[in-house]
Amino acid sequence: MDITKEAIEDARKNAKAHGVKAVYEVGTAEKWLPIWLKQGFRPDVILVDPPRSGCDQKLLSSMIQAKPKRIVYVSCNPSTLAKDVQQLIETGGYRVKSIQPVDMFPWTAQVESVTELTLK
């Protein structure tokens, strides 16, 4: 899912062109993950790349409910990453396996990080 309609349209075209069977939806993860969970979908991995404000509380709760084996959290804000990871550890039973900083914007103070969490 993605909030950008054009990105979903492009993903659908690419999937069709390459014979990939996939479902793409326009909207937020906060909207779609709870719907998919109610339909019985249980992901093995969830990858999130939230805005600077971090993950929405509804999304965090849905991720904890889904109990994927791994969560990959891409972050541009260390303080919201720490807040969200703390909740995933304390409430969800996850542990941090690795954190990798990535300098996507040379000559700036901005650093992305990719955190892998695994279910205990």
C-alpha positions in Angstrom: 0.0 0.0 0.0 1.0 3.6 -0.5 -0.7 6.9 -0.1 0.4 8.0 -3.6 -2.2 6.9 -6.2 0.3 7.2 -9.0 2.8 4.9 -7.2 0.1 2.2 -6.9 -0.9 2.6 -10.6 2.7 2.1 -11.6 3.1 -0.9 -9.3 0.0 -2.5 -10.8 1.3 -1.9 -14.4 4.7 -3.3 -13.5 3.2 -6.4 -11.8 1.0 -7.1 -14.9 3.9 -6.6 -17.3 6.1 -9.1 -15.4 3.4 -11.6 -14.6 3.5 -10.9 -10.8 0.4 -11.7 -8.8 0.1 -9.0 -6.1 -2.4 -6.7 -4.5 -1.7 -3.0 -4.4 -4.0 -0.6 -2.5 -4.0 3.2 -2.2 -4.1 4.3 1.4 -2.3 4.2 4.7 -0.9 1.2 6.5 -3.1 2.2 9.4 -6.1 1.6 7.2 -5.1 -1.5 5.3 -3.3 -3.7 7.8 -6.3 -4.0 10.2 -8.5 -4.9 7.2 -6.1 -7.5 6.0 -5.8 -9.0 9.5 -9.6 -9.3 9.7 -9.5 -11.1 6.3 -7.1 -13.6 7.8 -3.8 -12.3 6.2 -0.8 -12.9 8.4 2.4 -11.5 7.1 5.8 -13.0 7.8 7.6 -9.6 7.5 6.3 -6.1 7.8 8.4 -3.2 6.4 7.5 0.3 7.5 8.9 3.7 6.4 6.9 6.2 8.4 7.0 9.9 8.4 9.3 11.8 10.9 6.5 11.6 13.4 6.8 7.8 13.5 4.2 5.0 13.2 0.6 5.7 13.9 -0.6 4.0 17.2 -3.2 2.1 15.2 -0.5 0.7 12.9 1.8 -0.3 15.9 -1.1 -2.1 17.5 -2.0 -3.9 14.2 1.7 -4.9 13.8 1.8 -6.3 17.3 -1.5 -8.2 16.7 -0.2 -9.6 13.3 3.0 -10.9 15.1 5.2 -11.1 12.0 8.5 -13.0 12.4 10.3 -9.8 11.4 9.7 -6.1 11.3 12.0 -3.9 9.2 11.7 -0.2 10.3 13.2 2.5 8.1 13.5 5.7 10.0 14.7 9.3 9.4 14.1 10.3 13.1 16.0 8.5 15.9 13.7 9.7 18.6 10.5 8.4 17.1 12.3 5.2 16.1 13.3 4.7 19.7 9.7 5.4 20.9 8.1 3.0 18.4 10.8 0.3 19.0 10.3 0.5 22.7 6.6 -0.3 22.3 7.3 -3.2 19.9 9.8 -4.6 22.5 7.7 -4.1 25.6 4.2 -4.8 24.2 4.9 -7.0 21.1 7.7 -9.2 22.3 10.2 -8.2 19.7 14.0 -7.7 20.0 16.3 -5.5 18.0 18.5 -7.8 15.8 20.3 -5.0 14.0 20.4 -1.3 13.2 22.2 0.0 10.1 22.6 3.8 9.6 22.5 4.8 5.9 23.8 8.2 4.7 21.3 9.0 2.0 21.9 12.7 2.1 25.7 13.4 2.0 26.8 16.8 3.4 23.8 17.0 5.7 23.2 15.9 9.3 20.3 13.7 8.1 20.9 10.0 8.4 18.4 7.2 7.7 18.5 4.0 9.7 17.2 0.5 9.0 16.3 -1.5 12.1 15.5 -5.2 12.0 13.3 -6.5 14.8 12.6 -10.2 15.3 9.9 -11.9 17.4 11.3 -13.5 20.5 
